[in-house]
C-alpha cells in the first residue's frame, strides 16, 4: 500500500487541490515546478547550509533515562525543541522561503495557532528581507502573547482573525482570503501538512529531516535504524509527518499519532478528528474534519493552541483509514500532567503540543526491550502563562 502522495496530489482518497479560480495559476505552477526546484543542486546546497548553521541541525536524539525507568522500556526524545525558534516549524519555513525566492515572490503570508509557525515564518522573512504578514486568531493572540511579541520584534505584522472560534481554523481562512487577493507577488507559507496539493507533500518533505536524522542517530546509539515505536502529536500534523516519513514503509515500526481530546472526546470540547470527523473538503483538500450533518465545521477545543484545529492533513487521514498508524487522543489534563512529569524527571519543559504525545507513553503496553521515539516538537516557553495559571503550586 502506497503512503506517499500520487501524481494527482492524493494519499489514497484524501488530498487534491480544491481551490478558487484565482489561485489556480499559482497552485498549478507550484505543482509543476516544486519538485524540480527543491531537488536542484543549488537549492539543496543552500538549504543544507541553513539547516546546519542557522537552525542548528542535527537536533539531538536524547535517551530519557528516568522516563525510561518509569515506563520500563527505552525512550528517546527527538529534540526539535532545540531548533532555532524553539520548534520543528522552522524546518519547513526555511525550505518554503527559499522556494518563494526562486518563484520570484516578494511578500509572505502565514497562519499560526500556537505561534511557533508564525515565529518561524517571521524569522526566515527577516533573514531573507521579505515582507511578512501572519494571521492569528484573537484567542490565540491572547494565550500565546510571548510569540506575538517575538513575531513583531522580527518585523512581522500580526493580523487578528476575529471570526468563528478566533483560533487556528479562522487564521487559516483569513490567510487564504489574503492569498486570493494577492496571487501575483505573495507566497503562502502553510505551516502544516494541510491545504491544497502540493503543500501537504512539500511540508512533509521539508519536515522529513526529522526521521532522516532519527535513523542514523539510532544506528549510532543502538546499532539499528528502526525503532519499535514513533510517537508524535497531531493537529494538522507536520511534526508527525516528519517523524513518520522515513518509516512509512517499514512495517515493523509502529507509528502512533496523538490528537487533542480537550475536555474529553465526547464532551463537545475536543479536537480528536479521527474519532469525531468525517470526510470532506477543508482549506483546499479532501480530508477528515469535524463537521455537522450539513458539512459546517464544528469548532474544536484544546488547551494547546497548535492542536486546536478541526481537521488533520490528508496524509494522516490516509494513515488512519489504512490502519498504518495508530491514532490515540489525550485530554487537556493528561497533557498538563505530562508537562510536569517531563519537567521533574528530565529537566525539560515541553510545549503543550508535545505533551500530548508524552501522555500516551503509559498506554503503549510495549515490551521491555522496545525502543520508543517521542518527537518533542517544541519547548514550553510559549506556554508558560498557561502553566502558571494551571499549576497553582508554582
Secondary structure in CASP SS format (residue, H / E / C, confidence):
PFRMAT SS
TARGET T0000
AUTHOR 0000-0000-0000
METHOD secondary structure of the structure
MODEL  1
X C 1.00
X C 1.00
X C 1.00
X C 1.00
X C 1.00
X C 1.00
X C 1.00
X C 1.00
X C 1.00
X E 1.00
X E 1.00
X C 1.00
X C 1.00
X E 1.00
X E 1.00
X C 1.00
X C 1.00
X C 1.00
X C 1.00
X C 1.00
X H 1.00
X H 1.00
X H 1.00
X H 1.00
X H 1.00
X H 1.00
X H 1.00
X H 1.00
X H 1.00
X H 1.00
X H 1.00
X H 1.00
X H 1.00
X H 1.00
X H 1.00
X H 1.00
X H 1.00
X H 1.00
X C 1.00
X C 1.00
X H 1.00
X H 1.00
X H 1.00
X H 1.00
X H 1.00
X H 1.00
X H 1.00
X H 1.00
X H 1.00
X H 1.00
X H 1.00
X H 1.00
X H 1.00
X H 1.00
X H 1.00
X C 1.00
X C 1.00
X C 1.00
X C 1.00
X C 1.00
X E 1.00
X E 1.00
X E 1.00
X C 1.00
X H 1.00
X H 1.00
X H 1.00
X H 1.00
X H 1.00
X H 1.00
X H 1.00
X C 1.00
X C 1.00
X E 1.00
X E 1.00
X E 1.00
X E 1.00
X E 1.00
X E 1.00
X H 1.00
X H 1.00
X H 1.00
X C 1.00
X C 1.00
X C 1.00
X C 1.00
X E 1.00
X C 1.00
X H 1.00
X H 1.00
X H 1.00
X H 1.00
X H 1.00
X H 1.00
X H 1.00
X H 1.00
X H 1.00
X H 1.00
X H 1.00
X H 1.00
X H 1.00
X H 1.00
X C 1.00
X C 1.00
X C 1.00
X C 1.00
X E 1.00
X E 1.00
X E 1.00
X E 1.00
X E 1.00
X E 1.00
X C 1.00
X C 1.00
X C 1.00
X H 1.00
X H 1.00
X H 1.00
X H 1.00
X H 1.00
X H 1.00
X H 1.00
X H 1.00
X H 1.00
X H 1.00
X H 1.00
X H 1.00
X H 1.00
X C 1.00
X C 1.00
X E 1.00
X E 1.00
X E 1.00
X E 1.00
X E 1.00
X E 1.00
X E 1.00
X H 1.00
X H 1.00
X H 1.00
X H 1.00
X H 1.00
X H 1.00
X C 1.00
X H 1.00
X H 1.00
X H 1.00
X H 1.00
X H 1.00
X H 1.00
X H 1.00
X H 1.00
X H 1.00
X C 1.00
X C 1.00
X C 1.00
X E 1.00
X E 1.00
X E 1.00
X E 1.00
X E 1.00
X C 1.00
X C 1.00
X C 1.00
X C 1.00
X C 1.00
X C 1.00
X H 1.00
X H 1.00
X H 1.00
X H 1.00
X H 1.00
X H 1.00
X H 1.00
X H 1.00
X H 1.00
X H 1.00
X H 1.00
X H 1.00
X H 1.00
X H 1.00
X C 1.00
X C 1.00
X C 1.00
X C 1.00
X E 1.00
X E 1.00
X E 1.00
X C 1.00
X C 1.00
X C 1.00
X C 1.00
X C 1.00
X C 1.00
X C 1.00
X C 1.00
X C 1.00
X C 1.00
X H 1.00
X H 1.00
X H 1.00
X H 1.00
X H 1.00
X H 1.00
X H 1.00
X H 1.00
X H 1.00
X C 1.00
X H 1.00
X H 1.00
X H 1.00
X H 1.00
X H 1.00
X H 1.00
X H 1.00
X H 1.00
X H 1.00
X H 1.00
X H 1.00
X H 1.00
X H 1.00
X H 1.00
X C 1.00
X C 1.00
X C 1.00
X C 1.00
X C 1.00
X C 1.00
X E 1.00
X E 1.00
X E 1.00
X E 1.00
X E 1.00
X C 1.00
X C 1.00
X C 1.00
X C 1.00
X H 1.00
X H 1.00
X H 1.00
X H 1.00
X H 1.00
X H 1.00
X H 1.00
X H 1.00
X H 1.00
X H 1.00
X C 1.00
X C 1.00
X C 1.00
X C 1.00
X C 1.00
X C 1.00
X E 1.00
X E 1.00
X E 1.00
X E 1.00
X E 1.00
X E 1.00
X E 1.00
X E 1.00
X E 1.00
X C 1.00
X C 1.00
X C 1.00
X C 1.00
X C 1.00
X C 1.00
X C 1.00
X C 1.00
X E 1.00
X C 1.00
X H 1.00
X H 1.00
X H 1.00
X H 1.00
X C 1.00
X E 1.00
X E 1.00
X E 1.00
X E 1.00
X E 1.00
X C 1.00
X C 1.00
X E 1.00
X E 1.00
X E 1.00
X E 1.00
X E 1.00
X C 1.00
X E 1.00
X C 1.00
X C 1.00
X C 1.00
X C 1.00
X C 1.00
X E 1.00
X C 1.00
X C 1.00
X C 1.00
X C 1.00
X C 1.00
X C 1.00
X C 1.00
X H 1.00
X H 1.00
X H 1.00
X C 1.00
X C 1.00
X C 1.00
X E 1.00
X C 1.00
X C 1.00
X H 1.00
X H 1.00
X H 1.00
X H 1.00
X H 1.00
X H 1.00
X H 1.00
X H 1.00
X H 1.00
X C 1.00
X C 1.00
X E 1.00
X E 1.00
X E 1.00
X E 1.00
X E 1.00
X E 1.00
X E 1.00
X H 1.00
X H 1.00
X H 1.00
X H 1.00
X H 1.00
X H 1.00
X H 1.00
X H 1.00
X H 1.00
X H 1.00
X H 1.00
X H 1.00
X H 1.00
X H 1.00
X H 1.00
X C 1.00
X C 1.00
X C 1.00
X E 1.00
X C 1.00
X H 1.00
X H 1.00
X H 1.00
X H 1.00
X H 1.00
X H 1.00
X H 1.00
X C 1.00
X C 1.00
X H 1.00
X H 1.00
X H 1.00
X C 1.00
X C 1.00
X C 1.00
X C 1.00
X C 1.00
X C 1.00
X C 1.00
X E 1.00
X E 1.00
X E 1.00
X E 1.00
X E 1.00
X E 1.00
X C 1.00
X E 1.00
X E 1.00
X H 1.00
X H 1.00
X H 1.00
X H 1.00
X H 1.00
X H 1.00
X H 1.00
X H 1.00
X H 1.00
X H 1.00
X H 1.00
X C 1.00
X C 1.00
X C 1.00
X C 1.00
END
